[in-house]
Every structure is written in structure tokens, then in C-alpha cells.
Amino acid sequence: MAPYDGGPAFYDSIWSTSSYNPSPASIYELKKELRLQQASWVTPGPQVIDSHDREEVKTDSWILQLSLNDLQEIEDAVTHFQSKSYPRSQVHRNTGLDLNRLQAEHFPLPTLGAKIKERSKLFHNEQPYFLVRGLKPQWFSKYKNVVVFLGIASHVSTKRAMANDDATVLHHVTNIEAPDGNEEKTYRGPANRNIDIPFHTDYGDIVSLYTLSRPASGGDFHLADINDIVSKIEQSRPDLLQTLQEDFTMAHPGRPSGFETRPLLFSTPSGGKVIQASRSRLCNGFRPRPAEIAELSPLQIQAIDALHAAGQQVSRRIRFLSGDMLFFNNLRMMHARDGYVDGCEAENTTRRYLLRLIMRGDGWEEVPEPLRETWRELFEHNDAEEKVPVKEGLFSFKASH
């Protein structure tokens, strides 16, 4: 297939309109400009956006493999939460009303908890992600899986995030149809579809994902360190990094104005980088940018797409197993996902189904000033206000990414 070469007018047209998924032409041109691949390696088309150039992570240094003793501690902690913390009649209603009170003291893990806290201390510098492996969610009820997830996560952080006017703190990441198939009235974002998801961040310090089941095919997860992304971009397009550090106007459904204006990329006092870039809020896609917000400039669109192009080059692929529980530094790590095909009961295959929590980093340094109001909205609330739905449901736009 011939390369995209339509002259200056065609080049400008590539970034004339923002979209949730960057166009193949955009990624092709950016990979050439950023010298991320030899031109002969890159052929335009959907495979450019779908491909991630790093191999699956095979080292186990970032994996906390649960022992039989760890698994017994988890079972004992579930029993403790159910029998001692709350009236049994309340717990077994499975409504989630009492789950918002679950913290580490209600889910004691004498040995495993210490291991988890040690891993959490490395988030800032040495190891910005780790994975707990060895759970068997197919052996648990949905309610018990939620208890286990919240309980283990409480040893990473004591504070869960909820969006403005949306008290939900536990989100179901799986392919869900809109009620009555009406997507004009009901927001159905990328987390509730089986499509490719380009590199982005959620809102908050730490993101955790718990894999209840895997799809029949696809659905691999990708993590990319913003410091590695920046290194790739600055070699040939430092102007894009400057653009990322300037103001972008994006949708923000929790604000009276409906939008916020801030940079996407920040420098920390220690010399590192912080990234907060939600493509759902920035780009036209499953919900168009509000009419009162000016369109992004071609240079801004190019800069956002460059995060994805460079992210593909430096990313680490993770192929989740059922029961995997991933925690990562969301201020430093961008993430993406391959599209997938769910299985079906007739063929004894499963659907891709994850649970998500967003948490505050205990004792972390203050976030950059332009993010602080959003962080107050996310984290300054009482646990009793939180909703922890056990039953699957669509993400709201306020909780989208």
C-alpha cells in the first residue's frame, strides 16, 4: 500500500478534526516524523493503530504471586468482614450499601498486607505498577469478588475516587449495550465497548483493575511510561511537548461551566513528568465536544496523537489472566487496550470483564496546581457517600476516560 502523501493540504487535513481514536494516517505520519520505526516497517491502515511494538511482559519482578498462605489470609479477611464488621443480614443483601465502609482494618491481611504496602511504596520511582496474581474469581460470587477487590485495594490506598454528582466508586469494564439500544440518550463510552482504546489516562493517582474473566480473543492491555514517551517525542518534535504543556480546553461534566482549561503534561519538582490526558474529555467521539468549546487546533490534535504513537513504541503488553489484579501510577503511566471478541456460553468461552477502582496515593506529593480542584472533587468526601454497585452498569460520562 502506498504511503500517505497528499502534499501540504492533505497533511493539514489529517489533524483538522479530533476523534477519540487517532486516524491511521495520523499515526503513520507521526511515526515517520518521530522516527519511531523505519518507513518500510510502517504501512498505513488499521494495523498501525492496533499494533504495539513491545513484547508481552514476561519478567516476574512486578508480579506478586499469591501463596497458599496469602489465599487463606484473603478467605479469613472475607469472613472477618462479613461476620464481625456488619450485621450479616445487611451484608447478604448484596446491594453494596455497606461495602463503602470497607477499609484495611475491616479486611486484615497480616502478611500479605505488608507485601502489598511494600510494592505500593515503589509507585513513584522504582516500579510504577505491580500485579497480584493467583486469585480464582470463578470460584467466588460476584459479591465476594467485589469484597476481595475492595479489601486488597484498601491495603494500597485508603481513599477511593468518585466523580462530581456520581457517587459510584466501583466501575464495571465490560461490553454492555445501552438500555433499549438507545445511545443517543444514554452515554456508552469506550470502557463499555469492545473497541481499541488508544493511550490515555483516567483521573486520579492510582488505577486498579481486577480481571474477573477474559475474552475469547484480543483485549491485551498496554502500559507506557510518560517519561519514555517524552523521550521519544523530544528527539524530533519538541514543539509537541511544548504544546502539551500549554492550555487545552476539555469537557468537564462536573463543573458548572461544563469544561476546564489546563495543560496535559506537567513537570514535577523532582524532575519527572506527570500526564493527565483523557481522550473522552478532549476529543469528539462517543460524546461530541460541547458546542461552546472551541475545537482543538491541528497542533493540539497532533500532540495528543503523538502520545499514542510514541506510547505504542515504548509500551509493555500485559495479557491478563482471570484473577489478575493490577495497580499502577496513573500520573505516570498511560494505558491502552486492544479490541476484543467475547466468547459465548454455547462454546464454553467467557467475556472480558474487569472491575475498576481509582484511588489516592497515600502520602504522595501534591499534584500539580491545575489538577488540585479536580482532585478535591474526586477525593474530598466521606466513605458513607460512596456507592459500590455489585451489578454491572454503564460508566457515566463523569467517570469516563
C-alpha positions, 0 to 999 in steps of 0.5 A: 500500500502506498504511503500517505502523501497528499502534499501540504493540504492533505497533511493539514487535513489529517489533524483538522478534526479530533476523534477519540481514536487517532486516524491511521494516517495520523499515526503513520505520519507521526511515526515517520516524523518521530522516527519511531520505526523505519518507513518500510516497517510502517504501512498505513491502515488499521494495523498501525493503530492496533499494533504495539511494538513491545513484547508481552511482559514476561519478567516476574519482578512486578508480579506478586504471586499469591501463596497458599498462605496469602489465599487463606489470609484473603478467605479469613479477611472475607469472613472477618468482614462479613461476620464481625464488621456488619450485621450479616443480614445487611451484608447478604443483601448484596446491594453494596450499601455497606461495602463503602465502609470497607477499609484495611482494618475491616479486611486484615491481611497480616502478611500479605498486607505488608507485601502489598504496602511494600510494592505500593511504596515503589509507585513513584520511582522504582516500579510504577505498577505491580500485579497480584496474581493467583486469585480464582474469581470463578470460584467466588460470587460476584459479591465476594469478588467485589469484597476481595477487590475492595479489601486488597485495594484498601491495603494500597490506598485508603481513599477511593475516587468518585466523580462530581454528582456520581457517587459510584466508586466501583466501575464495571469494564465490560461490553454492555449495550445501552438500555433499549439500544438507545445511545443517543440518550444514554452515554456508552463510552469506550470502557463499555465497548469492545473497541481499541482504546488508544493511550490515555489516562483516567483521573486520579493517582492510582488505577486498579483493575481486577480481571474477573474473566477474559475474552475469547480473543484480543483485549491485551492491555498496554502500559507506557511510561510518560517519561519514555514517551517524552523521550521519544517525542523530544528527539524530533518534535519538541514543539509537541511537548511544548504544546502539551504543556500549554492550555487545552480546553476539555469537557468537564461534566462536573463543573458548572461551566461544563469544561476546564482549561489546563495543560496535559503534561506537567513537570514535577519538582523532582524532575519527572513528568506527570500526564493527565490526558483523557481522550473522552474529555478532549476529543469528539467521539462517543460524546461530541465536544460541547458546542461552546468549546472551541475545537482543538487546533491541528497542533493540539490534535497532533500532540495528543496523537503523538502520545499514542504513537510514541506510547505504542513504541515504548509500551509493555503488553500485559495479557491478563489472566482471570484473577489478575489484579493490577495497580499502577501510577496513573500520573505516570503511566498511560494505558491502552487496550486492544479490541476484543471478541467475547466468547459465548456460553454455547462454546464454553468461552467467557467475556472480558470483564474487569472491575475498576477502582481509582484511588489516592496515593497515600502520602504522595506529593501534591499534584500539580496546581491545575489538577488540585480542584479536580482532585478535591472533587474526586477525593474530598468526601466521606466513605458513607457517600460512596456507592459500590454497585455489585451489578454491572452498569454503564460508566457515566460520562463523569467517570469516563476516560 
